[in-house]
């Protein structure tokens, strides 16, 4: 459904360090940097981080969450740990199993160094 997702940053170098470590836990290679943007290329889509084109500061979207698929709860834990170790902030409940209308999910939530809300999700059988 999506071709790409892009979030803003005010510090491209800081964002690259954070996302290279975070997405590396999911097997995604380091970003390709192109000027004030960087791209994480995968077979299923592109995640991009950019300084805003309009020259204004990057801000956080209220109510927005970007979810990353994980193959296991352990991978979600590694994702979360890498994020915290590289400037992210753990938010909401600690990583773990949540049960709801969508079945059992293993979830971990972070805010990146620019405040964007991120989620690691593993759908349990």
C-alpha positions as CSV (number, residue, x, y, z in Angstrom):
1,X,0.0,0.0,0.0
2,X,2.8,2.5,0.8
3,X,5.7,3.3,-1.4
4,X,7.6,5.2,1.4
5,X,7.3,6.9,4.8
6,X,9.2,10.1,5.6
7,X,9.8,11.8,8.9
8,X,11.5,15.1,9.6
9,X,14.6,15.8,11.6
10,X,16.5,18.8,12.7
11,X,19.8,17.0,12.9
12,X,20.5,14.6,10.0
13,X,23.7,13.1,11.6
14,X,22.0,12.4,14.9
15,X,19.0,10.8,13.1
16,X,21.3,8.7,10.9
17,X,23.1,7.3,14.0
18,X,19.8,6.5,15.6
19,X,18.1,4.9,12.6
20,X,21.1,3.0,11.4
21,X,21.3,1.3,14.8
22,X,17.5,0.9,15.2
23,X,16.8,-0.4,11.7
24,X,20.0,-2.5,11.7
25,X,18.2,-4.7,14.3
26,X,15.7,-5.5,11.6
27,X,18.3,-6.3,9.0
28,X,18.0,-3.0,7.2
29,X,21.3,-1.7,5.7
30,X,22.6,1.8,6.8
31,X,20.9,4.8,5.1
32,X,21.9,6.2,1.7
33,X,22.4,9.9,2.3
34,X,21.4,12.3,-0.5
35,X,21.9,16.0,0.6
36,X,19.5,16.7,3.4
37,X,17.7,13.4,3.1
38,X,18.5,9.8,3.8
39,X,16.8,6.6,2.6
40,X,16.5,3.1,4.1
41,X,15.8,0.8,1.1
42,X,14.0,-2.5,1.6
43,X,12.2,-4.9,-0.7
44,X,8.9,-3.8,0.9
45,X,9.3,-0.1,0.9
46,X,11.4,2.9,1.8
47,X,11.8,4.7,5.1
48,X,13.2,8.2,4.8
49,X,14.4,10.9,7.1
50,X,14.7,14.5,5.9
51,X,15.3,18.0,6.9
52,X,12.1,19.9,6.0
53,X,12.2,21.3,2.5
54,X,10.6,24.5,3.5
55,X,13.5,25.4,5.9
56,X,11.2,25.4,8.9
57,X,12.0,23.2,12.0
58,X,10.9,19.6,11.9
59,X,8.0,19.0,14.3
60,X,6.1,15.9,15.5
61,X,2.7,14.8,14.2
62,X,0.3,14.5,17.0
63,X,-1.5,11.1,16.9
64,X,0.9,9.6,14.4
65,X,2.8,6.4,15.0
66,X,5.1,4.6,12.6
67,X,5.2,0.8,13.1
68,X,8.0,-1.5,12.1
69,X,7.4,-5.2,11.7
70,X,9.5,-7.6,13.8
71,X,9.9,-11.4,13.4
72,X,9.8,-12.1,17.2
73,X,9.5,-10.5,20.6
74,X,13.3,-10.8,20.9
75,X,13.8,-8.7,17.8
76,X,11.4,-6.1,19.1
77,X,13.4,-6.0,22.3
78,X,16.6,-5.6,20.4
79,X,15.0,-2.8,18.3
80,X,13.9,-1.1,21.5
81,X,17.3,-1.4,23.2
82,X,19.1,-0.1,20.2
83,X,16.8,2.9,20.0
84,X,17.3,3.8,23.7
85,X,21.0,3.3,23.4
86,X,21.1,5.7,20.5
87,X,19.1,8.7,21.8
88,X,15.6,7.4,21.7
89,X,13.2,7.5,24.7
90,X,11.1,4.6,25.8
91,X,7.4,5.5,26.0
92,X,4.1,3.9,27.1
93,X,4.2,0.5,28.7
94,X,7.5,-1.5,28.7
95,X,7.9,-3.8,25.7
96,X,5.7,-6.8,26.0
97,X,2.6,-8.7,25.0
98,X,-0.7,-6.9,24.6
99,X,-4.0,-8.6,23.9
100,X,-6.9,-7.0,22.1
101,X,-9.2,-7.2,19.2
102,X,-6.3,-7.8,16.8
103,X,-5.1,-10.8,18.9
104,X,-1.9,-11.1,20.8
105,X,0.8,-8.5,19.8
106,X,4.3,-8.0,21.1
107,X,4.8,-4.2,21.2
108,X,7.6,-1.8,22.0
109,X,7.3,2.0,21.7
110,X,9.9,4.8,21.4
111,X,10.3,8.4,20.5
112,X,13.2,9.1,18.2
113,X,15.6,12.0,19.0
114,X,13.2,14.4,17.1
115,X,10.1,13.2,19.0
116,X,8.6,11.0,16.3
117,X,6.6,8.1,17.8
118,X,7.8,4.6,16.7
119,X,6.5,1.1,17.4
120,X,8.0,-2.3,17.0
121,X,5.3,-4.9,16.4
122,X,5.4,-8.7,16.3
123,X,2.0,-10.5,15.6
124,X,1.9,-13.6,17.8
125,X,0.3,-16.7,16.5
